[in-house]
Each structure stands twice: as structure tokens, then as C-alpha cells.
Amino acid sequence: MLAGHRGTPRTEGAAVNPPVTAALVVIPRGTDPALLARPVGGVPLLLRTLLSLRRRGFRSIRVTGLEGPLPDDRRLADLELVASDAAPDLPQLVVPGTLVWDDRLLRRVLDGRATTDALAICPDRDRALGQARLIGAGAAPESVPPGAVLVRSDADHEAAGRLLVRSAGKDTDGIVSRHVNRKVSQALTSLLVGTPVTPNAVTMVVSLVGVAAAALVLAGGYAGTALGAGLFVLNSVLDGVDGELARLRFQESPAGAWLDRLSDKAVMVLFFAAVFATLMRGEPSPGLKAAAGLSVAGFAVGLPLVYLYGHLQKRRGGGRLRVPDRGLRRGVDLVAFEVVFGGVLFRSAGGGGGPLHRALSKFSLLLKNDLLAMVYLALALAGRLPAIFWPLAPIGGALLVAAACCLVALGSDLVGGARRN
């Protein structure tokens, strides 16, 4: 058994400072090369280990005990990757090459919130080489924590695959996504992860489901509305599959994330527009007609402007939206726009908002699309789907206010740039 103190020289709660960016991957003696090349979660085992380290910020990785060449993959091109029995004399992570882990476990280890000799941070070369000799001799860690699997058999391989699929969710998942949607999407992801189906292909198929939902609602009638709302729920459930596949296979990309966000918002706007058109075919009350118009205008006009400005700010290195008037920014906070749409655009650069903002953030799980889709279905089954515009109207209004802020800020930036030139 590995001696825990050798691989865990610091106490729990002590964050790594400076950050550890070097790792020593140790292949236990006698490991079958076929095991290292066998896909786990759609990626060969050893390649997964290297890509997992890269994702967490490791840039210098040495592999020891490997019988054969290092994996050849373009995603490793920016690493200092060598096969060597040596180790640099600096803090480094020592990990068995047959270990599969949930990325959140490694994050906790690096943050000092967890310690384990399965993912051991060693302060210097001597400790690292000592830990490596134990692993290379075939000694198993004293304990493999929840969130990790040491792959040595077919049963371990299957357990590692299940662990990876379970860990492919997001910390920001809403209540329904966490307890319902993810169970369905992860079951489908398990079937697709070993196939050639790409995340972008899944995004397009899911978008078609959303378009079909809007078309059924637009067709009108109780059956069409109910089926359309049901398909909208299905769209929400399946929407997690593309991201799960991308994270499992290390296929994340800015273009893929942009396509996913664009398709999500386009489907949402189409669905609201279809409900609005159905409502206008009847004789709605003036109040409901105004609420519906405000909702659709906010989502169809305000939302694209806000996302466009946020994208421009991010490309320029700002990262967050700059609203010129502080009082106006607080007003936007009060209408909870940032709670509904991710909580990142309207925070000031120096802080995270006041008590009201924090309270609304706690409430944000109730405002996510996964739960709202269920509300749409319930209203459709009750024959009252247009009533959804009452709670959506304040959000639509907030989006229009936010869009106005974007335009003012953009104009201010353009004028300021012209003056500087």
C-alpha cells in the first residue's frame, strides 16, 4: 500500500501556492499496453489521463514506466510532454496512469479541500520519485476516494465509464436538470459516447426538436399545444447531451459553445413567438396582450443585443458588460436579469453585487429553463399556456432595459474611442 504521508505532505485546507503545473504520470509495472489504449468514456485511458491534467492547467507532464510511445494527439501539442524516469525539483502531482477521476476531485485536491495519495501533491523531487517508485512497483493507493477509479480489470473499466458519465453534468444545473433531466441525458450519452456522433450534430438534432415544438404550438388546438410543450420539455432534457459528449471526449470549443447557446436562445424565441401568435388569434385581454408583447420583444430583441454586446466585450478582453451609470446598473440588478441569464454580465468589475443580488442568486435555480419548461407543459395540459406571459413580462422588460444599457455603453465606447483617435 502507498504511504499516505508520502503523497500528501500538506494538510487539508492548505491551498497550493503557487499553483502546481507539473505532473508525473506513473504506469504501474506489468500494465498491459492494451489497457492504456482502451477507450474509457470515448477516449483511450492514458490519453484521458493526460488530457484531464491539461484541462486542469498542467503544462509539464512526465510519463514514467510506459512501454511504448506516448499518445499522439494534437490536443497535447501545447504540453511539455516527455517519457522519462526523472522528475523536476519542484512541487508536482504524482498520479497512476491507470487512474480515472472526476475533474471536481482534482480541483478540490489542488484547492486544498481534499487530500488523497491517489492524486498526491509532492513538494519536491525526492518525494515525487519515492511516490513514483511505490506506484511503479504496483502498490495500490491506501484508499481511492469517491470520484476516482483505479482501472485494473473489466469491472473497473465499466465503473470508470459510469463515473465519467455521472460527472459530465454541470455545477450550475437547475433543480429539474440535476434530479430528472441529467438521468435521461446521461443514459443517452452513455450510448453515444463510443460512436462517431459529434456534439455539434447532437446540437442540431436537439434544435430541430425545439423547432418542431414551436411548429406544433403554432398549429393551435389543445393537442398541438400540449404536444408542442411536451417536445419543448424533451428539447430541454436532450439539451445536455451535446455538452456531456464534448466534456467526456475533450471536444469543447468556442464554436461549439457558441452554437449551443445560439440554438438554445433561438428555440426559446421561436417557442415564445409561436405561443404569442396563437394568443393573438383569439381575443386576449389588453393586459395579457401587453404582457405577451413585452415578453416577446424582450426575448426577440433585447436578448440578442445583450449577448452580442457581451460577446464583443469578451473579445475585447473586458469579460463583463460595463453599464456607464452605476444607479442604472443597480436597477438592472433589481429586475434580476443577471440571475436569470447567468449572473456574469452585469456585475461590477470589483464585486459580486449587494445583499439583494445574493438573495436573488439563491433563487436563480427556480428560474432556469429546465423548470420553466415543466411549467410550460403544465400550463399547456391545463389549456392555459398563454398565461406564461404574465411572469415572463418583467423578464422581457428587464431584457429591454439591459439592451438599452448595452447600446448606451457601446455608444460611449465608440465616442470615447473616436476622441482618443
N, C-alpha and C positions, 0 to 999 in steps of 0.2 A: 504493500500500500504506500502511496505517496505521503510523505510527511507534510502535514498541513502547514506547519510554520515555515517550511522552506519556500512554499509558493505564496504565502500570504503574510509578508513581512510587515504590513501596515494594519492598523486596527480599523474595524468597520466604522464608517462615518468620516474617515480622513480622505478627502478628495485628492486625486492625483494632481500634483502641481510641480513642475509644468506637465501638460498633457503627455501621456505616453503615446508615441507614434511608431515605435519599433516592436516587432513581434518575432518570436521564434516558434515555428511550427515543427513539432516533433512527430515523426512517423514511428510508431512502436515497432520493434524488431519482429520480423515474421509476418508483417501485414501483407496480405495478398494485394498486388497491384490492381487486380480486377476490382477489389473493394473500393479503392480510391477513385477508380474510373466509373463506378456505378452511379447512375443519377439518383439523387435524393432531392425531391421537390423540383425535378426538371433540370437539375444541374449536377454534374459529377461531384462526388464527395469532396475531393481535395480542392477542386476549383471553387466549390462553395465556401470552403474554409477561407481561402484567400480573398474571395470577393466580399465575404462577410467582414473581414478585417478592414478591407479597403473602404467599405461603406461607413465604418465607424472611425475613419480618419487615419488608419495606419498606412504609412508610406514606405517603410523599410521593413521587409519581411524576409527572413532566412528560413529555409526548409532543410531539416536535417533528418537523415535516415531514409531518404527516398531512394528507392531502387527504380531508376528510370528517369526520363526527362520531366522537367516542370511542365505544368499545363500551358498550352499555347492559346492565349485568348487576348483579343485586342483590348478588352477592358482592364487588363493588367499592365498595359503599356506604360502607365504613369507611375508604376511602383518600382522601387529598388528591390527587385526580387532575385534572390540567388539561392542555389543549393550549396549549403556549407555547414560544416560542423562547428564553425566558430560563432562567436556572438560579440556584439559591440559592448563596450563597458559603459552602459547607461541603462536606466530603467526600461524594462521591456516586458511584454506579455508573453508567457510561455503556455502553449496550448497544444494538446494532442491533435494530430492531423485527422483523426477519426471522430472528433467531437462535433456534434451539430447542436446549435444553440439558438434560442430566441434572442433576437437583437436587443430586446429590452433587458435581458440578463446582463449582457456585456456592458450595456450603458450603465446599469447600476453598479457593476464592478468598477468601471472607470470613474464613476462619480463618488466612489467610496461608500455607497449604500449597501454593498454586499461584498462578501469575500468567499472564495472557493478555490481549492487547489486545482480544479478542473480548468479554470481560467485564472492563472496565477500571475500576478504582477510582481516581478522580481526587481530589486533596486539596483543590481549591478551584475556584471558578467559572471562572477563566481556563483551567485545564487541561481542565475538563469541556467548555467551549464549543469549545475547539480540537479535542478529540476528536470532538465532535458535528459540527463542520464537515467533518472528513475523512469521517466515515460518511455524512453527508448528501450529500456530493459523489459518493458511490458507490464510495469506496475500500474494498476488502476488507481485513479484518484480515490481518496478516502470516502468521498461522497460526491455523487453527481447531482447537483441541485435540480429542483423543478425548473423547467425551462431549458434543459440540456439533455442530450442522449449521446452516450459513447457507443458508436456503431461497431459491433464485432460479429453480428450474426444477422440472419434474415429477419428475425423478430425485431432486432434493434433497428434495422433499416426501415421497417414498416412503422415502428414507433417514431423514428425521426421524421418520416414523411408526415405523419399525423401532427406532430408538434409544429412543424413548419407551417402547415396549412392553418392550424389554430392561431398561430402567431402572426398571420398575414393581415389581421384586422388593423384598425387604426385607433389610437387613443382618443380621438375626437368623435368616435361613433356615438350616435344618439341612443336613446333607450331601446327603441324598436330594433335598430340595427344590431345592437350588442346582443340582444336576447332572442331575436327572431331572424332578421334578415341574414346575418352572418352565418347562421347554421345552414341556411339554404345555399347561399352563395359559395360557402366553403366546400359544401358537398359537390357542387358543380365544378369548382376549381380543382378539387381532387381528381375529377375525371378528365379535366382538360390539361393539367399541368404537364403530362407526358406526351402531349400531342403537338402538332405544328401550329395550332391555333394561336394567333398573336393577341396581345392585349388590345391593340387598335381594332382588330377585326371584331372582338367582343364589344368594344365601344360602339361600333357602327350597328351591330345587331341589336344591342340594347336601345339605341336611339330609334331604330325602326319600330320597336315595341312601343316606345313613347309616342311616336307619330301615329301609330295605329290607335293608341288610346285617345289621342285628340280627335282623330277622324271619327271614331265611334261616338264620342260625346257630341261632335258637330252634327252627326246624323240625327240626333234627337231621339225622343222616346225614352221610356223608362229603361227598356232592355239595353239600348245603345249606351245610355248614360252610365248604367250600372256596370256594363262590361268595360266601358272605357275607363271608369275609375278603377276597376279591377286590374286592367292592364297597366294603369299608372302605378299601382302598388307593385305589380310584377317588375316594372321598369326600375322602381326604387330598390327592389330586392336584388335584381341582377346587376345593378349599377356597381356593386362591389367586386364583381368577378374580374374586371379588367385590371383594377388596381392590385388585387391579390395576385394575379398571374404576374404582373410586372414586378412586384416586390419579391415574389418567390424566385423568379428567374433572373433577377437583377437587370430587368429590361426597362427601368424607369427612364424617362427622357422628358425634357421640357416640352417637346412637341406632343408627346403622348398625354402629358398632364393638361396641356392647353386644349387638346381635342376633347378630353374627357369633360373639362369644365364647360367648354363651349356647347357640347352636345347636351349636357345636363341643363344648362340655362335655356337653350333653345327649346328643348322638350317642355320645360316648365312654362315658358311664354306661350308656346303653341297650345298647351292644355288650358291655360287660363283664357286665352283668346277664344278657344272653342266653347268653353263654358259661358263666356261673355256673349258670343254670337247666339248661343242657344237661349240665353236670358233675353236678349233683345228681340227675339222672335215672339215673345209673349208680351205681357203688359206688366212689367215690374213697377214697383212703387218708385217715385222720384228719388227717395233716399237710397234704395238698393241700386238704382241705375247710376247714381253719383258715386257710390262706393265701388261699384264694378268698374266704372270708367277710371277712377283714381288708381285702383289696383292694377288694371291692365296698362295704364300709362306708365306707372312706376316700374313695372317689370319689363315692359317692352322698350321704354325709352331711357328711364333712369338707370336701370341695372347695366345695360351695355356701356353707357357713358362712364359709370363708376369703374367698371372693370377695365375699360380702355385706359382711363387715366391712371389707375393703379398699375397697369402693365407698363405704361410709359414711365412712371416714377421708378418702378423696379429696374427697368432697363437703364435708367439714368443713374442708378445707384442709390436712390432715395429710399426705396423699400417700403415706405409708408406714405399715405396721402397727406399732403400739407394743406390744411384749411387755413386761410390767412387770418380770419377773425377767431380769436380764442373763444369768445362767447358763442359764436356760431357753431364752433366745434363741439362745445358742451351741449348745445341744443340738439345737434345730431346724435350725440350720445344718449340724450334723454329719450329720443324716439327709438332707441335700441337697434339702430341699423347695424352697428358693428357686431352686436350679439347674434343677430340673425345670419349675417353673412361672414362670419369667421373671426371677428374680433381683432383684425390686424390693420385695417386701413385707417381708421380714424383715431388711433391712439397717438398722443403726442410723442415726440422722439424721446422725451426724458422720463416718461412714466406710463403706467398702465391704467389710468383713469381713477375716478374717485369711488367712494362707497357705493353710490348708485350703480356705477358701471360694474363693480364687482358683484353686486347683488344680482344685476341683470344677467351677468355671465353665468352665475349659478343656475339661472332659469333657462339658459340657452338650450339645454338638452330637450326642453319641451317645444322648441321652435324649429327643430331640424326637420328636413324634408321627409325622413323616414316616418316620423309620427304624423306629420301633416298629411301624407299620402293615405294613411289609415283613416284619418278624419274625413278626407275626401270620399273614400269608399263608404264610410258610414252614412254620410250625408246623401250620397247617391242612392244607396239602398233605401233610405228614408224618403227619397224623392225631393230632397231639399238641397241639392248640390250648389245652386247659386248662392245660398246663404254663406258660403265660404268667403264671399267678398266682404262681408262685414269685418271679420278680423284682419283680412288682407289689406283693407283700405289704409289703415295707419302705416303699414309697412310700405305700401305703394307711395304714400305721401312722403315718408322718410327717404325713399329712394329718389324722389324728385328733388327734395331738398339737398340730398347728397350730390346729385348730379349738378345742381346749381353751384354747389361748393366747388366741385371739380372744374366747372367752366370758369368760375372766378379765379381759382388757383392757377389754372392753365393760362388764363389771360394775364394774370400777374406775372407768371414766369416768363411769358413771351415778351411782355413790356419791359421787364427787368433785363432780359437778355438783349433786347434791342438797344436799351440805354447803355449797357456795358459795351456793346459793339460800336 
